Amino acid sequence: MKLQQEANEHINKNRNRFLKDLQSHLRPVENFITSNLNNTEEVSIALEHLTEVELWSRRASELWGLK
């Protein structure tokens, strides 16, 4: 049982690091978009899609794990 627990901890640690790194890459993109473009419907849609990238990536990591 201890081996399984260690494996789960390792997987969770890697997933958490992935999610943290993903956010650290997406936030500058979001800031770049909002700083350089006028607040329009197109920008809102772009930011919505950026949020979708984060959510779909999170789901993929939970369902299928990481490489």
SEVEXBA-880284 format. One record per residue: residue number from 1; z, x, y of N, C-alpha, C, CB in turn. Coordinates in Angstrom, 3 decimals, always signed. Atoms other than C-alpha are relative to their C-alpha. Glycine has a CB too. Layout:
BEGIN
{NUM, {Z, X, Y}, {Z, X, Y}, {Z, X, Y}, {Z, X, Y}}
...
***
This chain:
BEGIN
{1, {+0.000, +0.819, -1.196}, {+0.000, +0.000, +0.000}, {+0.000, +0.865, +1.263}, {+1.206, -0.933, -0.003}}
{2, {-0.069, -0.875, -1.167}, {+0.784, +2.853, +2.396}, {-1.376, +0.564, +0.345}, {+0.991, +1.141, -0.248}}
{3, {+1.342, -0.520, -0.242}, {-2.731, +4.250, +2.002}, {-0.855, -1.036, +0.725}, {-0.666, +0.409, -1.324}}
{4, {+0.746, +1.080, -0.661}, {-4.249, +0.895, +2.961}, {+0.457, -0.173, +1.447}, {+0.172, -1.325, -0.771}}
{5, {-0.543, +0.123, -1.354}, {-1.962, +0.689, +5.988}, {-0.505, +1.140, +0.885}, {+1.544, -0.008, -0.033}}
{6, {+0.512, -1.146, -0.751}, {-3.001, +4.181, +7.093}, {-1.483, -0.173, +0.318}, {+0.224, +1.299, -0.786}}
{7, {+1.426, +0.237, -0.220}, {-6.663, +3.262, +6.675}, {-0.209, -1.038, +1.101}, {-0.677, -0.461, -1.303}}
{8, {+0.107, +1.043, -1.030}, {-6.213, +0.105, +8.758}, {+0.375, +0.534, +1.372}, {+0.891, -1.193, -0.352}}
{9, {-0.399, -0.599, -1.270}, {-4.405, +2.064, +11.467}, {-1.105, +0.892, +0.549}, {+1.293, +0.803, -0.169}}
{10, {+1.101, -0.876, -0.414}, {-7.255, +4.587, +11.554}, {-1.169, -0.830, +0.527}, {-0.462, +0.891, -1.179}}
{11, {+1.099, +0.874, -0.422}, {-9.872, +1.826, +11.800}, {+0.315, -0.634, +1.345}, {-0.265, -1.092, -1.054}}
{12, {-0.397, +0.625, -1.266}, {-7.939, +0.060, +14.570}, {+0.007, +1.001, +1.147}, {+1.378, -0.637, -0.136}}
{13, {-0.012, -1.043, -1.023}, {-7.474, +3.310, +16.458}, {-1.423, +0.299, +0.470}, {+0.669, +1.283, -0.541}}
{14, {+1.392, -0.269, -0.357}, {-11.214, +4.016, +16.341}, {-0.616, -1.174, +0.756}, {-0.820, +0.302, -1.254}}
{15, {+0.546, +1.181, -0.674}, {-12.082, +0.441, +17.343}, {+0.537, -0.093, +1.425}, {+0.345, -1.285, -0.787}}
{16, {-0.590, +0.046, -1.344}, {-9.667, +0.548, +20.276}, {-0.593, +1.066, +0.910}, {+1.515, +0.175, -0.079}}
{17, {+0.623, -1.069, -0.778}, {-11.117, +3.868, +21.421}, {-1.429, -0.397, +0.384}, {+0.000, +1.330, -0.802}}
{18, {+1.358, +0.462, -0.285}, {-14.633, +2.413, +21.147}, {+0.001, -1.024, +1.131}, {-0.637, -0.603, -1.261}}
{19, {-0.048, +1.053, -1.019}, {-13.688, -0.646, +23.218}, {+0.392, +0.565, +1.365}, {+0.989, -1.099, -0.416}}
{20, {-0.404, -0.644, -1.259}, {-11.979, +1.508, +25.838}, {-1.171, +0.789, +0.587}, {+1.221, +0.938, -0.229}}
{21, {+1.154, -0.774, -0.464}, {-15.005, +3.825, +26.043}, {-1.122, -0.921, +0.475}, {-0.512, +0.923, -1.119}}
{22, {+1.028, +0.959, -0.407}, {-17.350, +0.842, +26.226}, {+0.301, -0.517, +1.399}, {-0.087, -1.174, -1.002}}
{23, {-0.386, +0.482, -1.332}, {-15.427, -0.535, +29.198}, {-0.170, +1.087, +1.054}, {+1.449, -0.492, -0.011}}
{24, {+0.125, -1.088, -0.976}, {-15.397, +2.863, +30.869}, {-1.465, +0.283, +0.345}, {+0.663, +1.274, -0.541}}
{25, {+1.421, -0.147, -0.304}, {-19.215, +2.892, +30.659}, {-0.550, -1.219, +0.732}, {-0.787, +0.234, -1.280}}
{26, {+0.524, +1.218, -0.610}, {-19.789, -0.723, +31.671}, {+0.523, -0.230, +1.410}, {+0.340, -1.184, -0.857}}
{27, {-0.572, +0.248, -1.333}, {-17.455, -0.846, +34.683}, {-0.774, +0.715, +1.107}, {+1.459, +0.443, +0.032}}
{28, {+0.800, -0.634, -1.055}, {-19.426, +1.767, +36.677}, {-1.349, -0.703, +0.220}, {-0.239, +1.468, -0.346}}
{29, {+1.258, +0.741, -0.151}, {-22.621, -0.196, +35.990}, {+0.246, -1.261, +0.822}, {-0.603, -0.362, -1.389}}
{30, {-0.347, +1.209, -0.753}, {-20.956, -3.372, +37.223}, {+0.262, +0.334, +1.470}, {+1.237, -0.685, -0.620}}
{31, {-0.288, -0.410, -1.380}, {-19.655, -1.582, +40.318}, {-1.271, +0.418, +0.734}, {+1.009, +1.153, +0.013}}
{32, {+1.263, -0.423, -0.606}, {-23.069, -0.038, +40.974}, {-0.838, -1.202, +0.400}, {-0.787, +0.892, -0.963}}
{33, {+0.785, +1.207, -0.284}, {-24.765, -3.443, +40.784}, {+0.591, -0.747, +1.194}, {-0.048, -0.925, -1.242}}
{34, {-0.617, +0.788, -1.073}, {-22.248, -5.209, +43.020}, {+0.014, +0.755, +1.335}, {+1.427, -0.384, -0.389}}
{35, {-0.010, -0.786, -1.238}, {-22.218, -2.352, +45.550}, {-1.372, +0.112, +0.646}, {+0.533, +1.381, -0.275}}
{36, {+1.334, -0.284, -0.524}, {-25.971, -2.064, +45.914}, {-0.929, -1.210, +0.086}, {-0.640, +1.033, -0.845}}
{37, {+0.855, +1.190, -0.048}, {-27.339, -5.572, +45.509}, {+0.724, -1.145, +0.690}, {-0.430, -0.422, -1.418}}
{38, {-0.568, +1.183, -0.636}, {-26.817, -8.728, +47.509}, {+0.470, -0.972, -1.060}, {-1.023, -0.671, +0.933}}
{39, {-0.556, +0.980, +0.928}, {-24.807, -11.469, +45.868}, {-0.974, -1.173, -0.137}, {+1.398, -0.494, +0.483}}
{40, {+1.010, +1.025, +0.234}, {-27.632, -13.595, +44.469}, {+0.162, -0.567, -1.404}, {-1.422, +0.573, +0.195}}
{41, {-0.037, +0.589, +1.342}, {-28.205, -15.771, +41.448}, {-0.426, +1.019, -1.054}, {-0.908, -1.241, -0.068}}
{42, {+0.471, -1.014, +0.945}, {-30.089, -12.922, +39.774}, {+1.090, +1.025, -0.307}, {-1.238, +0.706, +0.555}}
{43, {-1.089, -0.951, +0.211}, {-27.165, -10.556, +40.267}, {+1.089, -0.636, -0.860}, {+0.583, +0.472, +1.353}}
{44, {-0.994, +0.711, +0.821}, {-24.787, -13.158, +38.850}, {-0.437, -0.044, -1.458}, {+0.217, -1.434, +0.529}}
{45, {+0.526, +0.036, +1.368}, {-27.021, -13.488, +35.794}, {+0.083, +1.388, -0.633}, {-1.464, -0.510, -0.011}}
{46, {-0.078, -1.374, +0.518}, {-27.195, -9.702, +35.404}, {+1.436, +0.342, -0.391}, {-0.522, +1.012, +1.051}}
{47, {-1.405, -0.280, +0.304}, {-23.393, -9.455, +35.539}, {+0.469, -0.817, -1.199}, {+0.884, -0.300, +1.222}}
{48, {-0.331, +0.821, +1.172}, {-23.109, -12.300, +33.058}, {-0.512, +0.657, -1.277}, {-0.594, -1.418, +0.143}}
{49, {+0.562, -0.685, +1.170}, {-25.394, -10.420, +30.666}, {+0.778, +1.277, -0.320}, {-1.481, +0.335, +0.238}}
{50, {-0.821, -1.184, +0.225}, {-23.309, -7.301, +31.142}, {+1.285, -0.375, -0.731}, {+0.326, +0.695, +1.334}}
{51, {-1.178, +0.501, +0.706}, {-20.275, -9.308, +30.068}, {-0.353, -0.338, -1.445}, {+0.576, -1.239, +0.717}}
{52, {+0.451, +0.308, +1.361}, {-22.272, -10.518, +27.065}, {-0.124, +1.264, -0.838}, {-1.342, -0.738, +0.034}}
{53, {+0.105, -1.278, +0.710}, {-22.977, -6.902, +26.112}, {+1.374, +0.406, -0.520}, {-0.583, +1.108, +0.928}}
{54, {-1.357, -0.376, +0.393}, {-19.258, -6.238, +26.060}, {+0.516, -0.896, -1.127}, {+0.944, -0.075, +1.208}}
{55, {-0.522, +0.937, +0.997}, {-18.407, -9.373, +24.072}, {-0.723, +0.133, -1.340}, {-0.123, -1.432, +0.513}}
{56, {+0.748, -0.151, +1.250}, {-21.208, -8.951, +21.499}, {+0.330, +1.323, -0.682}, {-1.507, -0.092, +0.265}}
{57, {-0.369, -1.293, +0.572}, {-20.307, -5.295, +21.043}, {+1.376, -0.071, -0.644}, {-0.025, +1.092, +1.076}}
{58, {-1.342, +0.181, +0.570}, {-16.671, -6.230, +20.492}, {-0.095, -0.757, -1.325}, {+0.926, -0.763, +0.994}}
{59, {+0.149, +0.797, +1.222}, {-17.702, -8.854, +17.932}, {-0.615, +0.829, -1.130}, {-0.867, -1.242, +0.274}}
{60, {+0.652, -0.832, +1.015}, {-19.996, -6.425, +16.117}, {+0.981, +1.018, -0.576}, {-1.225, +0.722, +0.598}}
{61, {-0.958, -0.990, +0.494}, {-17.230, -3.838, +15.906}, {+1.051, -0.651, -0.895}, {+0.680, +0.718, +1.172}}
{62, {-0.987, +0.701, +0.824}, {-14.821, -6.426, +14.499}, {-0.589, -0.437, -1.338}, {+0.542, -1.214, +0.749}}
{63, {+0.621, +0.496, +1.251}, {-17.289, -7.826, +11.947}, {-0.509, +1.106, -0.906}, {-1.146, -0.923, +0.327}}
{64, {+0.719, -0.994, +0.802}, {-19.125, -4.715, +10.845}, {+0.585, +1.392, +0.099}, {-1.433, +0.043, +0.412}}
{65, {-0.587, -1.326, -0.130}, {-16.959, -1.811, +11.912}, {-0.855, +0.929, +0.808}, {+0.242, +0.592, -1.342}}
{66, {+0.697, -1.018, -0.775}, {-18.129, +1.398, +13.519}, {-0.649, +1.001, -0.938}, {+0.964, +0.711, +0.969}}
{67, {+0.656, -1.043, +0.799}, {-20.410, +4.141, +12.304}, {+0.946, +1.139, -0.258}, {-1.258, +0.515, +0.695}}
***
